[in-house]
Amino acid sequence: MAIAFHTFLLQLLLFFFASFAEANDTRKTYLVQMKVGGHLYGSSSGHQELLREVLDDDSTVADAFIYSYKESFTGFSASLTQSERQKLMKRREVLEVSRSRNLKLQTTRSWDFMNLTLKAERNLENESDLVVAVIDSGIWPYSELFGSDSPPPLAWENKCENITCNNKIVGARSYYPKKEKYKWVEEKSVIDVTGHGTHVASIVAGRKVEKAGYFGLAEGTMRGGVPNAKIAVYKTCWRVIRKYGRADSVCREDNILKAIDDAIEDKVDIISYSQGFISTLQKDKVSWAFLRALKNGILTSAAAGNYGNYYYTVANGAPWVMTVAASLKDRYLETKLELEGEDKPIIVYDTINTFETRDVKTSAESTRKRELIAQSNGYSILSNYEKDEGKDVFFEFAQINLLDKAIKEREKGAIVLGGRSYDFNESKKLQFPIASIFLDKQKQGKLWEYYNKDQSKERLAKIHKTEEIPREEGWVPTVADLSSRGPNCDSFLANILKPDIAAPGLDIIAGWPENVKLSSDRPSNDYRHLRFNIMSGTSMACPHATGLALYLKSFKRWSPSAIKSALMTTSTEMTDEGYEFAYGSGHLNATKVRDPGLVYETHYQDYIDYMCKLGYNTEKLRSHVGSDKIDCSKTEIDHDADLNYPTMTARVPLPLDTPFKKVFHRTVTNVNDGDFTYLGEINYRGEKDFDEIIVDPPQLKFSELGETKTFTVTVTGISKRNWKKNKAFMTRNTWLTWTEKDGSRQVRSPIVIYSINGPKACM
């Protein structure tokens, strides 16, 4: 029986994807993208005048106008009827009128796993001057994680709404989507009522807190990657009730653009963004806002998405964004069901049971009765027979609504019977506020086999408390099943490897609002509250990359692309069946990030030139970046155009079994004083998927800080099918390494040539 997993309460993975408001709303929120120059409607007053000219007779500007943007977007947002929208679209000053889409949201040990330990060298003065913008669901400001002994930077004064700023939270704003018709669960405030934003913010910059843990699991010291940095909160996600009582979160695109607008004007140091959806650059207004942020020296770290192990699902794939996949940690959670008389317990990895070991008296007869009764109707659990002394309950996962009554009437626990084994895995955990364990179809077969040995005998079963188990020595990091895979679904970005990097995103313990239940939807009578919680997703991986980037910035005032390059080229090799499309350059590793040796610098104008060479529309590009000086008409179209990126990727055309030759042009910058010589070497793991790779020149010599050198990498081969799962071709586990002559520095860049059938469409 297939399990209705997506109806279940406990969404540990909070990366959300595009959805729209109810279809019967009269007015809907739209983004009005203006052309650059040639008209008088470019200011906020001009936006309102233009709106006034197209409004219906019974409408007012005060009712319709929402935001005017200065830094992130060329245009404004408004609540419009269909007739008003159509009139705007006919105006020569307007480039596009599009719906404001809804983007849904995407530790004690994880920083140590990345080698950014408590003993790591810190530049405390610089670190305390850095401000991270967390664009999310708000924050719980009363947590001890959000305190600081150092004062806020001078420019950050009186920038908090609804709460009082402190030495840690130096900015707090909210963007209420007041123009849509939902049932609102919360008032306009920066207070976090879902926990997601608090969790993310604490991973980046939470201060050190001793004796953290989750009901005895993963006990230790909780802290962020840069515990002395400051946090600016931009709340764009809100809890609402949609039709038929369905709880949801609303994260409107127009609000997110306004948050980015303010973050740029506030001059934050980095943006941490754990939201998004799969989209092309043609439709994705938010990605272009991040390019404007980069122009102002602000790097954006963004979640890759939780679409799971499917290709062409990566989100936030623009080359100027650092796109972060979710990896497993060096420890995992294990739960045992011990069966009386059996040498080996049933072990599962998809349950978090925080309760001490429970003894459950049961028999095959009472078990069968309970199972049938639980499936027979959704309103009661009636296993209170005179001879039925056990307090356990068996039920199918599809009947999860029975759990509320089970919690109320039982004290022992629940054995939840699921379907296929991939309904839950290391990425998706089941937990209830009573002792519980989830058995998929394979595991429950073992249980019935055990009972069928002697159906007349009463047995004792024990549900053990979940334990955290270290992985075996030599374990190589791998990607979580939930994490979205590349390549980009946008043809303009086919030659950019995404995601860029992987970071811990599974079973991350971090801060949590004490006013929010640990499992926020079902069961309804889960009233457990704690100052920490376990969450999983690329939402949790993203702030790890944000934190390491900020750590590096506290030592080096480098450009956004140089910081991103350092994180990528010093990463650790990984393994996954999706190869580089699962993890990009590899796994974040703080060991050598401060001394990468060489960096690949890519500047704002490089991205503009790249898009022009690929044939991007001039008028749209001008509007996206807010400049009338861009003119792609004089640029020769080159669909094989190169970008000075830390990875080297090219899509070669189908059919398979076609010879290919790809030449990559790259420039590296020396970031150290003195004379250095680097030797280029091609490495690969496993089978060789190419005929030849030539690096020219094979040696680079530097004599001063900031010196640049250019080289080419030429890859030749035949696109033979070598990827059975996808009937595709890919050069796997292949990379160029520039090694400093004494071996002290290594600069590693993956090389990916691929040929895969593309997706039917992007959103």
Disulfide bonds with the S-S distance in Angstrom:
Cys160-Cys165 1.80
Cys237-Cys251 2.22
Cys489-Cys762 1.65
Cys612-Cys632 1.96
